[in-house]
Amino acid sequence: MKLLEMGAPLDEYHKEIEMIVEKALKSRDEIELAESIVSILKLTGNEDLNFDKTLVISQNIWKEIYE
């Protein structure tokens, strides 16, 4: 079940999103962005995604920004 379905506020991850967008704009590639996402999520105490899942997320973000 997703957090929003459980009643989490829409802005639950607003801080993390801002941090990830900032890193995305400064990253050299999807791998660097994936590493940043892992660090951000650990720093904020949120989901602990493995690198492979985070890489898929970073590739999707990268496509939205740069392609």
PAZAPA-4460 file (N, C-alpha, C; in steps of 0.05 Angstrom, whole numbers, plus 32768, in hexadecimal, padded with zeros to 4 digits):
% residues 67
    n_x    n_y    n_z   ca_x   ca_y   ca_z    c_x    c_y    c_z   seq   type   mol
   8011   7FE8   8000   8000   8000   8000   8012   8019   8000     1      M     A
   800B   802C   7FF0   801B   8044   7FEE   8014   8057   8005     2      K     A
   8027   8068   800B   8023   807B   8021   800B   808D   801E     3      L     A
   8007   8097   8006   7FF0   80A8   8001   7FD6   809A   8006     4      L     A
   7FD5   8080   7FFF   7FBD   8071   8004   7FB8   806C   8021     5      E     A
   7FCD   806E   8031   7FCB   806A   804E   7FC4   8084   805C     6      M     A
   7FC2   809A   804E   7FBB   80B3   805A   7FD3   80C6   805E     7      G     A
   7FEA   80C0   8053   8000   80D2   8056   7FFA   80EC   8046     8      A     A
   8003   8103   8051   7FFE   811C   8043   800B   811D   8027     9      P     A
   8000   812C   8015   800B   812E   7FFA   8027   8139   7FFA    10      L     A
   802E   8149   800D   8049   8155   800E   805C   8144   8020    11      D     A
   8056   812B   8024   8066   811A   8035   8083   811A   802E    12      E     A
   8089   811A   8014   80A4   8118   800A   80AE   8132   7FFD    13      Y     A
   80A1   8148   8003   80A8   8162   7FF7   80C6   8169   7FFA    14      H     A
   80CF   8166   8013   80EC   816C   8018   80FE   815B   8008    15      K     A
   80F8   8141   8007   8109   812E   7FF8   8108   8134   7FDA    16      E     A
   80F1   813B   7FD0   80EE   8141   7FB4   80FF   815A   7FAD    17      I     A
   80FE   816E   7FBD   810E   8186   7FB8   812C   817F   7FB8    18      E     A
   8135   816F   7FCA   8151   8167   7FCB   8159   8157   7FB3    19      M     A
   8147   8144   7FAB   814D   8133   7F93   814E   8144   7F7A    20      I     A
   813C   8156   7F76   813C   8168   7F5F   8156   8178   7F5E    21      V     A
   815D   8183   7F75   8176   8193   7F76   818E   8182   7F6D    22      E     A
   8190   8169   7F78   81A5   8157   7F70   81A4   814F   7F53    23      K     A
   818B   814B   7F49   8188   8143   7F2D   8193   8158   7F1A    24      A     A
   818F   8171   7F21   8199   8187   7F10   81B7   818A   7F10    25      L     A
   81C4   817E   7F25   81E1   8180   7F28   81EF   8166   7F21    26      K     A
   81E1   8151   7F1E   81ED   8136   7F1A   81F8   8134   7EFD    27      S     A
   820D   8124   7EFA   8219   8120   7EE0   8209   810B   7ED0    28      R     A
   81FD   80F8   7EDE   81EF   80E2   7ED1   81DB   80D5   7EE4    29      D     A
   81CE   80C0   7EDA   81B9   80B2   7EEA   81C5   80A4   7F02    30      E     A
   81DE   809A   7EFF   81EA   808B   7F15   81F0   809E   7F2C    31      I     A
   81FB   80B5   7F26   8201   80C9   7F3B   81E7   80D1   7F49    32      E     A
   81D2   80D5   7F39   81B8   80DC   7F44   81AD   80C6   7F56    33      L     A
   81B0   80AD   7F4E   81A7   8096   7F5E   81B6   8096   7F79    34      A     A
   81CF   809B   7F78   81DF   809C   7F91   81D5   80B2   7FA3    35      E     A
   81CE   80C9   7F97   81C4   80DF   7FA7   81A9   80D8   7FB3    36      S     A
   8198   80CB   7FA4   817D   80C3   7FAE   8180   80B0   7FC6    37      I     A
   8192   809D   7FC4   8196   808B   7FDB   819F   809B   7FF3    38      V     A
   81B2   80AD   7FF0   81BB   80BE   8006   81A5   80CF   8012    39      S     A
   8195   80DB   8001   8180   80EC   800A   816B   80DC   801A    40      I     A
   8163   80C5   8010   8150   80B5   801E   815A   80AB   8039    41      L     A
   8174   80A4   803A   8180   809B   8054   8181   80B3   8067    42      K     A
   8189   80CA   805D   818C   80E2   806D   8171   80EA   807A    43      L     A
   815C   80E7   806A   8141   80F0   8074   8132   80D9   8082    44      T     A
   813F   80C2   8084   8133   80AC   8093   811B   809F   8084    45      G     A
   811B   80A1   806A   8105   8095   805B   810D   807B   804F    46      N     A
   80FE   8071   803C   8103   8057   8031   8120   8051   802B    47      E     A
   8127   8039   8030   8142   8030   802A   8141   801F   8011    48      D     A
   8143   802C   7FFA   8141   801E   7FE1   815D   8013   7FD9    49      L     A
   815D   7FFC   7FCC   8177   7FF2   7FC3   817F   8003   7FAA    50      N     A
   8199   8001   7FA3   81A3   8012   7F8E   8195   800C   7F73    51      F     A
   818F   7FF3   7F6D   8182   7FED   7F54   8167   7FFB   7F51    52      D     A
   8157   7FFA   7F66   813D   8008   7F65   8140   8026   7F63    53      K     A
   8154   8030   7F71   8159   804D   7F71   8163   8056   7F55    54      T     A
   8173   8045   7F48   817D   804B   7F2D   8166   804D   7F1A    55      L     A
   8152   803C   7F1C   813A   803E   7F0A   812C   8058   7F0F    56      V     A
   8129   8060   7F28   811C   807A   7F2F   812C   8091   7F23    57      I     A
   8147   8090   7F26   8158   80A6   7F1C   8157   80A7   7EFE    58      S     A
   8155   8090   7EF0   8153   8090   7ED3   8139   809E   7ECA    59      Q     A
   8124   8098   7ED8   810A   80A5   7ED1   810B   80C3   7ED6    60      N     A
   8117   80CB   7EEC   811A   80E8   7EF1   812B   80F5   7EDC    61      I     A
   8141   80E8   7ED5   8154   80F2   7EC1   8146   80F7   7EA6    62      W     A
   8136   80E3   7E9E   8128   80E5   7E84   8115   80FD   7E85    63      K     A
   8107   8101   7E9B   80F4   8117   7E9D   8102   8132   7E9B    64      E     A
   811A   8134   7EA6   8128   814D   7EA6   8138   8152   7E8C    65      I     A
   8146   813E   7E83   8159   8142   7E6D   8152   8137   7E52    66      Y     A
   813C   8129   7E50   8135   811F   7E35   811B   812A   7E2B    67      E     A
***
